[in-house]
Structures are given as C-alpha cells and as structure tokens.
C-alpha cells in the first residue's frame, strides 16, 4: 500500500516547492508513504541511486541491508517508508517501522544489528528535499512519536531534526571509535612507541606464519557466511556468544545483504587461510566515505598463534585506503584495546521527534528510556562479573573484538 501525504495546509495537495510556470529549474516534489513490502523490494535501483547521491549515508542505509533486515525482522503491516520524488526520481527517503513501546513509535529499519541509522537525501538539492521529507514525516507520524537511534554525527537526520517544527529532544547514544583511512604503518605512528613496537612484532609473527587471504566473490558469499558464522561460534564457545548470531534469521539476513552489497561494492567478505584451510573470515561494510568491520569469526587454533585484531586491521586499513574511503570505523564500543590506536571518539545521537501536541508524551517517553538505561547501568555495576558479559553482548562480538595470541 502506498498513499500520498498531504504536506501542505491545503487539503489533498501533495506537491512541494517546485516552479509553477513550467520553466527550467527543479521540478515539483511529491511525498508518499509506502507500506507495501513488495513495493519496497521494487525500489532497489531507485533507492541505491539515491544512496549514491547522499555522501553522508553509511552502509546500513543501503537498500540490500534494509530490505534484507525487513525480511528477517520486520513485522507485517508495520512498514512505513516516507518517500520524496521529483518526477519519477527518488530524491529522499526515511526508512521506518511502526512499533508500540507502549506508545506508537516510528523507529528506523535495521534495528539493533545496525550500527548507524539515517535518512537519505539527494545532496544536489538538499534543502528542498529535507523540507519535503520533514513535512512528510510530520504527516506520517500523526499520533506517533519518532525515535531515530544511532544517528552518526553529520547525518541527514540531524538536519531533519533541526528543521522539525514540533517537539524534539536530542540525547547521546552509542560511542564509536574511528581512524583515518591510511596504511597500517601510518596508523602505527598514532600509537605510543611501546605499543607500536609490540604491534610491529605481531605483524612479523603474522608474516612468519604465512597467513593468506582471499576476497570472496558475490556468488560464493552464502557458503562463506556459513563458514564465518561457524568460526564465530567456535571463537565464542563457552564464553557467551551473542545468541542472535546463531539464529537462522540472522544468517539469512547476512547472506542476502552481503551478497547484494558485494555486487555493488558496498561489502567485502574476506577469508584468511593457513596451509590452505580457512581459519578466519570477516565481513566489511562500506559506503562512499566509510569502511567498517562488521563481524568476524576465527578458529581457536589461529587465535592461539596470531593476534587476530592486528591481522584484520592491517587488511581493513589497506583496503579502505586503496579504495579511497575517508574513515575506518571500529563501529560501536570503546574497548581499551581500540584506544591503543589513538582513534577519534564519535558519539552517535538519539533524535526524538513528535508533533507539538504530543510534546508531553515525548518527554514521558524520553524519561522512561533514561530510567531504563540508568537501571541497566546500576545492575551491571552492582553484579560482579556482569559488566564484561554485558559489554560483549552489547557490542555483539564485533569483528574488532580482541584476538590475542
């Protein structure tokens, strides 16, 4: 189901900010609300063309990632896509789903297994598209709140939040650590000299072992994902693996998303071999400006011989630099071993929006979320041994988890 959104005071008007005299210049914009999963599937080409025109986008806004997530995790009847078009061209999109917490709330597609959320806006006409998308989302929200979690600083959702005409709140969300995209030798210069010296020793050990790596072609991604998840399970066996990573729905999502994103150059699955046997595998997700290691698995046999973190980071740094990305993201989490590389700390934002008449409900919702966060922190602080367990679960065993020999 797709319905037009009235984004102007006059009834049934769906056009926004275009010339009225038929002359040259930008065309008229229309805003629609799509609830049809089949229509979402059919948007792939248009969506990815828009994705390419939105430099702020992260890999988690790629159509393959979001649509695959919907197939594995979406709730039937709850899809809400706010779409802005200029003629037939898609120029703006807010990928959302309706939930009840207990208030009706519009939340981003991608859920907890995505590190960043955002909206997509054509950068060639940013202001007018943002205005149309904001007005369309205001209409689509109706009696619902809007809760945009994990918005990376500089994202288009931040600009939408600034333009929002109703009630709005902004809170810090997860912390990410980022490095510039540069060869590993350049990154070593950021580290204290003793740490850099130890890391060079680990690199020599890796070279002596003769570990090889291969990039997996798109047609081999399903089998490679199975290998990755098997190794991931082995690596965390007896140590609290994240249950979601062992579920068929996660496997299906990762296969679909990684295979299609590999075809468009937005994902790379790499296998690491020792004596011809695959003992480690990882998947890297990429947008135009950002490269981030998403998930990895390593056999305990290899972990006993080599530092897995150093092996993965060397490969990632080289690939990101060679492909012209600007940021090498360690994604969410501030583990001490990441800080050895002297990364930049980046705080994702939680952006809360509502129509003006729902301001009291928005404040109550935000207060409820804050209390839950504080209670969770208190439990972790007071229960011996739980902080490390919660940290592992919260970070979902990300691929930069330490693998020390």
Secondary structure, DSSP 8 states (H G I E B T S, - for coil): -EEE---SSSTT--EES--SSS-SS---EEEEEE--HHHHHHTHHHHHHHHHT-TT--GGGSHHHHHHHHHHH--TT-EEEEEEEETTEEEEEEEEEEEESSSEEEEETTGGG-S-B--EE-GGGHHHHHHHHHHHHHHHHTT-EEEEEEE-TT-HHHHHHHH-SSEEEEEEEEEEEEEES--HHHHHTTS-HHHHHHHHHHHHHHHHHT-EEEE--GGGHHHHHHHHHHHHHHHTTTTT--GGGGSHHHHHHHHHHHHHHHHTTSEEEEEEEETTEEEEEEEEEE-SSEEEEEEEEE-HHHHTTS-HHHHHHHHHHHHHHHTT-SEEEEEE---HHHHTT--EEEEEEEEEEE-GGGHHHHHHHHHHHHHHHHHHHHHHHHSTTHHHHHHHHHHTTBTTS----
